[in-house]
Amino acid sequence: MTNSALKKKKIGKVLCDIGKYMLTVIPFTYFMADKPETVFVLIATAIIGSFLIVFGIYFVSHSTSIAESGNSRKRKVKVLKNSVFVIEEEETK
C-alpha cells in the first residue's frame, strides 16, 4: 500500500469512529439527561453521524482500490532450512 492509501484508510476509519460515537453516545446522554429540545439534538446527530460514516466508508473503500491497482508482480516464497524465507519476484508483462 502506498502512503496516500494508508492515510485515506486511517482517515476513513477515524470518520467512521466519530460517526459511530455521534450515533450512540451523544443521543443517549441527551436522552438520559432529559434536557429540553432533545428531539432536535437526536435528529442533528443522526444526520451528521450518518454522513460521517458514509464518508468514512467511501475513504476506506477508495483506499483499497488504490492499493489493489498498485503492484502487479508475482511473488514466490521458498522456505529454506530453519524457517528462512526467500521471496523471488517475477515481473509480469
C-alpha positions as CSV (number, residue, x, y, z in Angstrom):
1,M,0.0,0.0,0.0
2,T,1.1,3.5,-0.7
3,N,1.3,6.3,1.8
4,S,-1.7,8.1,0.4
5,A,-3.8,4.9,0.5
6,L,-2.8,4.3,4.1
7,K,-3.7,7.9,5.0
8,K,-7.0,7.7,3.3
9,K,-7.8,4.4,5.1
10,K,-6.9,5.9,8.5
11,I,-8.9,9.0,7.8
12,G,-11.9,6.8,6.8
13,K,-11.6,4.7,10.0
14,V,-11.4,7.9,12.1
15,L,-14.5,9.3,10.4
16,C,-16.4,6.0,11.0
17,D,-15.4,6.0,14.6
18,I,-16.6,9.6,15.1
19,G,-19.8,8.9,13.3
20,K,-20.5,5.8,15.5
21,Y,-19.8,7.9,18.6
22,M,-22.2,10.5,17.4
23,L,-24.9,8.0,16.7
24,T,-24.6,6.3,20.1
25,V,-23.2,8.3,22.9
26,I,-24.4,11.9,22.3
27,P,-28.2,11.0,21.8
28,F,-28.0,8.6,24.7
29,T,-26.6,11.2,27.1
30,Y,-29.2,13.8,26.0
31,F,-32.0,11.3,26.3
32,M,-30.9,10.3,29.8
33,A,-30.3,13.9,31.0
34,D,-33.9,14.8,30.0
35,K,-32.9,18.2,28.6
36,P,-35.2,20.3,26.6
37,E,-35.2,20.1,22.8
38,T,-33.7,16.6,22.8
39,V,-35.5,15.8,19.6
40,F,-33.5,18.4,17.6
41,V,-30.3,17.1,19.0
42,L,-31.2,13.5,18.1
43,I,-32.1,14.4,14.6
44,A,-29.0,16.6,14.1
45,T,-26.6,13.9,15.4
46,A,-28.3,11.2,13.4
47,I,-27.9,13.2,10.2
48,I,-24.3,14.3,10.8
49,G,-23.2,10.9,12.2
50,S,-24.6,9.1,9.2
51,F,-22.8,11.4,6.8
52,L,-19.5,10.9,8.6
53,I,-20.0,7.1,8.4
54,V,-20.8,7.3,4.7
55,F,-17.7,9.4,4.0
56,G,-15.6,7.1,6.2
57,I,-16.7,4.1,4.2
58,Y,-16.0,5.9,1.0
59,F,-12.5,6.7,2.0
60,V,-11.8,3.2,3.2
61,S,-13.2,1.6,0.0
62,H,-11.4,4.1,-2.2
63,S,-8.1,3.5,-0.4
64,T,-8.3,-0.3,-1.0
65,S,-9.0,0.2,-4.7
66,I,-5.8,2.4,-4.9
67,A,-3.8,-0.3,-3.1
68,E,-5.0,-3.1,-5.3
69,S,-4.1,-1.4,-8.5
70,G,-0.5,-0.6,-7.4
71,N,1.8,-3.6,-7.7
72,S,1.2,-6.4,-10.1
73,R,4.3,-8.6,-9.6
74,K,4.1,-12.3,-8.8
75,R,6.0,-13.5,-5.8
76,K,7.2,-16.9,-5.0
77,V,8.0,-17.8,-1.4
78,K,10.6,-20.5,-0.7
79,V,11.1,-22.0,2.7
80,L,14.7,-22.9,3.4
81,K,16.3,-24.5,6.5
82,N,15.5,-23.1,9.9
83,S,12.4,-21.2,8.7
84,V,14.3,-18.8,6.5
85,F,12.1,-17.3,3.8
86,V,13.3,-16.3,0.3
87,I,11.0,-14.2,-1.8
88,E,11.5,-14.3,-5.6
89,E,9.7,-11.6,-7.6
90,E,8.6,-12.2,-11.2
91,E,7.7,-9.3,-13.4
92,T,4.5,-9.7,-15.5
93,K,4.2,-8.1,-18.9
